[in-house]
């Protein structure tokens, strides 16, 4: 029954209100960025350039690294490593978490290893990764995978265990077997948890890539930041840090837009 049918008057949004709200949000964001740049500029005037380069010096360094291709090579190298390692971690973590949550023997078998390794930071395995997998791409991708898989697994596990018992009983009363229930009830109900785990793991992947590239990489944003010390170019360090933040922001926004567009029917509203 519609609201009009029961005599409820639904107020209509004024024309252009959505556009004004978007412009207002953009205005606040723009003002916040300007305020941050202003504070940075004031601090840089009182501190030596080696300690805190100015926004102008950082911008000049950005253009310098962009013109000679160093910045773009670093972005492509780090971005590719993150996407491959993160994607592999998501692909393994989601089914592992669902099976752990739905089948008790699987959870009892795997849980001790999950609970042990998830407390060991990826940086502790950097040396072993280089020894076992070499200084190439495999070691860095493996560290990103290690960072991702536990976070995604635990979120998928939590989502599986959060499914209402009433829904499971309803599926069973309709004759659904364990795997039919898993496919039609458990997996759709767990999608919002999967997306949350994937987003958190994406953020942690950016934390890991820096330490991995500092130890064993010639290209990448982490390597750029580390190599800047050899030339006492603090502004290069700032370029690497700012680029990492912008790249992470871009990756997260793409993930959010994709999840909202293609998974909205499963209750994803990020």
C-alpha positions as CSV (number, residue, x, y, z in Angstrom):
1,X,0.0,0.0,0.0
2,X,1.4,3.4,-1.0
3,X,1.8,6.3,1.3
4,X,-0.8,8.3,-0.6
5,X,-3.3,5.5,-0.2
6,X,-3.3,5.9,3.6
7,X,-3.3,9.6,3.5
8,X,0.4,10.2,4.3
9,X,1.9,13.2,2.6
10,X,5.4,12.5,1.5
11,X,7.4,15.7,1.2
12,X,9.1,16.1,-2.1
13,X,12.8,17.1,-2.3
14,X,13.2,20.6,-3.7
15,X,14.7,20.6,-7.2
16,X,18.5,20.8,-7.2
17,X,18.8,19.9,-3.5
18,X,21.0,16.9,-4.2
19,X,23.3,19.0,-6.3
20,X,23.5,21.7,-3.6
21,X,24.4,19.0,-1.0
22,X,27.1,17.7,-3.3
23,X,28.5,21.1,-3.8
24,X,28.4,21.7,-0.1
25,X,30.4,18.6,0.7
26,X,32.9,19.5,-2.0
27,X,33.2,22.9,-0.6
28,X,34.0,21.6,2.9
29,X,36.5,19.1,1.5
30,X,38.2,21.8,-0.5
31,X,38.4,24.2,2.4
32,X,39.8,21.4,4.6
33,X,42.6,20.7,2.1
34,X,43.4,24.4,1.8
35,X,43.6,24.7,5.6
36,X,45.9,21.7,5.8
37,X,48.2,23.2,3.0
38,X,48.2,26.5,4.8
39,X,49.3,24.9,8.1
40,X,52.0,22.9,6.2
41,X,53.3,26.1,4.6
42,X,53.5,28.0,7.9
43,X,55.3,25.1,9.6
44,X,57.8,24.8,6.7
45,X,58.7,28.5,7.1
46,X,59.9,27.8,10.7
47,X,61.7,24.5,10.0
48,X,64.7,23.6,7.9
49,X,63.9,22.2,4.4
50,X,65.6,18.9,5.2
51,X,63.1,18.4,8.1
52,X,60.0,19.7,6.5
53,X,60.0,20.8,2.8
54,X,57.4,23.4,1.8
55,X,54.3,22.5,-0.4
56,X,55.9,24.3,-3.3
57,X,59.2,22.3,-3.0
58,X,57.2,19.1,-2.8
59,X,55.2,20.0,-5.8
60,X,58.4,20.7,-7.7
61,X,59.7,17.3,-6.7
62,X,56.5,15.7,-7.9
63,X,56.9,17.3,-11.3
64,X,60.6,16.3,-11.4
65,X,59.8,12.6,-10.6
66,X,56.8,12.6,-13.0
67,X,58.8,14.1,-15.9
68,X,61.6,11.5,-15.7
69,X,59.1,8.6,-15.3
70,X,60.3,7.5,-11.9
71,X,56.9,8.4,-10.2
72,X,54.8,6.5,-12.8
73,X,57.0,3.5,-12.7
74,X,56.8,3.4,-8.9
75,X,53.0,3.7,-9.0
76,X,52.6,0.9,-11.6
77,X,55.0,-1.4,-9.7
78,X,53.4,-0.9,-6.3
79,X,49.8,-0.9,-7.6
80,X,50.4,-4.1,-9.5
81,X,51.9,-5.9,-6.5
82,X,49.0,-4.7,-4.3
83,X,46.3,-5.8,-6.7
84,X,47.7,-9.2,-7.3
85,X,48.5,-10.0,-3.7
86,X,45.2,-8.5,-2.4
87,X,43.2,-10.3,-5.1
88,X,44.7,-13.6,-4.3
89,X,44.1,-13.0,-0.6
90,X,40.4,-12.2,-1.2
91,X,40.0,-15.2,-3.5
92,X,41.3,-17.6,-0.8
93,X,40.0,-15.8,2.3
94,X,36.3,-15.6,1.3
95,X,35.7,-19.3,0.7
96,X,38.0,-20.3,3.6
97,X,36.1,-18.1,6.0
98,X,32.7,-19.3,4.8
99,X,33.6,-22.9,5.1
100,X,35.1,-22.3,8.5
101,X,31.9,-20.7,9.6
102,X,29.5,-23.2,8.2
103,X,31.4,-26.5,8.8
104,X,32.6,-26.9,12.3
105,X,35.3,-29.5,11.5
106,X,36.9,-27.1,9.0
107,X,36.9,-24.4,11.7
108,X,38.4,-26.6,14.3
109,X,41.1,-27.8,11.9
110,X,42.1,-24.3,10.6
111,X,41.4,-22.0,13.5
112,X,44.6,-22.7,15.4
113,X,46.7,-21.6,12.5
114,X,44.5,-18.5,11.8
115,X,44.7,-17.4,15.4
116,X,48.5,-17.9,15.5
117,X,49.6,-16.3,12.3
118,X,47.3,-13.3,12.3
119,X,49.2,-11.8,15.2
120,X,52.5,-12.0,13.4
121,X,53.1,-8.8,11.3
122,X,54.0,-9.3,7.7
123,X,57.3,-7.3,8.2
124,X,58.5,-10.2,10.4
125,X,58.4,-12.4,7.3
126,X,60.2,-10.0,4.9
127,X,63.6,-11.7,5.3
128,X,62.1,-15.2,4.9
129,X,60.1,-14.2,1.9
130,X,63.2,-13.0,0.2
131,X,65.1,-16.2,1.1
132,X,62.3,-18.5,0.1
133,X,60.9,-16.7,-3.0
134,X,63.8,-14.5,-4.0
135,X,64.0,-10.7,-4.3
136,X,61.6,-10.6,-7.3
137,X,57.9,-9.9,-7.4
138,X,56.9,-13.2,-5.8
139,X,58.1,-12.3,-2.3
140,X,56.3,-8.9,-2.3
141,X,53.1,-10.4,-3.6
142,X,53.3,-13.2,-1.0
143,X,53.6,-10.6,1.8
144,X,50.5,-8.7,0.5
145,X,48.6,-12.0,0.3
146,X,49.6,-12.8,3.9
147,X,48.3,-9.4,4.9
148,X,45.0,-9.8,3.2
149,X,44.0,-13.4,3.7
150,X,43.5,-13.4,7.5
151,X,41.5,-10.2,7.5
152,X,39.2,-11.4,4.7
153,X,38.9,-14.9,6.3
154,X,37.8,-13.5,9.7
155,X,35.3,-11.2,8.2
156,X,33.8,-13.9,6.0
157,X,33.7,-16.2,9.1
158,X,31.9,-13.5,11.2
159,X,29.4,-13.0,8.4
160,X,28.7,-16.7,8.1
161,X,28.1,-17.1,11.9
162,X,25.9,-14.0,11.9
163,X,23.3,-15.5,9.5
164,X,19.9,-15.8,11.3
165,X,19.1,-19.2,12.5
166,X,15.5,-18.7,11.3
167,X,16.7,-18.3,7.7
168,X,18.7,-21.6,8.0
169,X,15.7,-23.4,9.5
170,X,13.4,-22.0,6.7
171,X,15.8,-23.2,4.1
172,X,16.0,-26.7,5.7
173,X,12.2,-26.9,6.0
174,X,12.0,-26.2,2.2
175,X,14.2,-29.2,1.6
176,X,17.5,-27.4,1.0
177,X,20.6,-29.5,1.7
178,X,23.8,-28.2,3.2
179,X,25.4,-27.0,0.0
180,X,22.1,-25.5,-1.4
181,X,21.8,-23.6,1.9
182,X,25.4,-22.5,1.6
183,X,24.8,-21.2,-1.9
184,X,21.4,-19.6,-1.5
185,X,21.4,-18.4,2.1
186,X,24.9,-18.2,3.6
187,X,26.9,-16.7,0.7
188,X,24.4,-13.9,-0.1
189,X,24.0,-13.0,3.5
190,X,27.8,-12.8,3.9
191,X,28.5,-10.4,1.0
192,X,28.5,-7.2,3.1
193,X,31.1,-8.8,5.5
194,X,33.2,-9.8,2.5
195,X,33.2,-6.2,1.2
196,X,34.2,-4.9,4.6
197,X,37.0,-7.4,4.9
198,X,38.3,-6.6,1.4
199,X,38.3,-2.9,2.2
200,X,40.2,-3.3,5.4
201,X,42.6,-5.7,3.8
202,X,43.2,-3.1,1.0
203,X,44.3,-0.5,3.5
204,X,46.6,-3.0,5.2
205,X,48.2,-3.9,1.9
206,X,49.4,-0.4,1.5
207,X,51.1,-0.6,4.9
208,X,52.8,-3.8,3.9
209,X,54.0,-2.8,0.5
210,X,56.3,-0.1,1.9
211,X,58.2,-2.4,4.2
212,X,58.4,-5.1,1.5
213,X,59.8,-2.6,-1.1
214,X,62.2,-1.0,1.3
215,X,63.9,-4.4,1.9
216,X,64.0,-5.8,-1.6
217,X,62.9,-3.7,-4.5
218,X,64.4,-1.3,-7.1
219,X,61.0,0.1,-8.1
220,X,57.9,1.0,-6.2
221,X,56.8,3.8,-3.9
222,X,58.4,2.2,-0.9
223,X,61.7,2.0,-2.8
224,X,61.3,5.6,-3.8
225,X,60.8,6.7,-0.2
226,X,63.8,4.6,1.0
227,X,66.1,5.7,-1.8
228,X,65.4,9.4,-1.2
229,X,67.5,9.2,2.0
230,X,70.6,8.5,-0.1
231,X,70.2,11.9,-1.8
232,X,68.9,13.8,1.3
233,X,65.7,14.6,-0.7
234,X,63.0,14.8,2.0
235,X,60.7,16.3,-0.6
236,X,60.9,12.9,-2.5
237,X,59.8,11.2,0.7
238,X,56.8,13.5,0.9
239,X,56.0,12.8,-2.8
240,X,56.0,9.0,-2.1
241,X,53.9,9.4,1.0
242,X,51.3,11.6,-0.6
243,X,51.1,9.4,-3.7
244,X,50.5,6.3,-1.5
245,X,47.6,8.1,0.2
246,X,46.1,9.2,-3.1
247,X,46.5,5.8,-4.7
248,X,44.9,4.1,-1.7
249,X,42.0,6.6,-1.8
250,X,41.5,5.9,-5.5
251,X,41.6,2.1,-5.0
252,X,39.1,2.3,-2.1
253,X,36.7,4.5,-4.0
254,X,36.8,2.2,-7.0
255,X,36.1,-0.8,-4.7
256,X,33.2,1.1,-3.0
257,X,31.6,2.2,-6.3
258,X,31.9,-1.3,-7.7
259,X,30.4,-3.0,-4.6
260,X,27.6,-0.4,-4.4
261,X,26.7,-0.8,-8.0
262,X,26.9,-4.6,-8.5
263,X,26.2,-5.9,-4.9
264,X,23.6,-3.5,-3.7
265,X,20.9,-6.2,-3.8
266,X,22.9,-8.1,-1.1
267,X,22.7,-5.1,1.3
268,X,26.0,-3.5,0.5
269,X,25.7,0.2,1.1
270,X,29.4,1.3,1.5
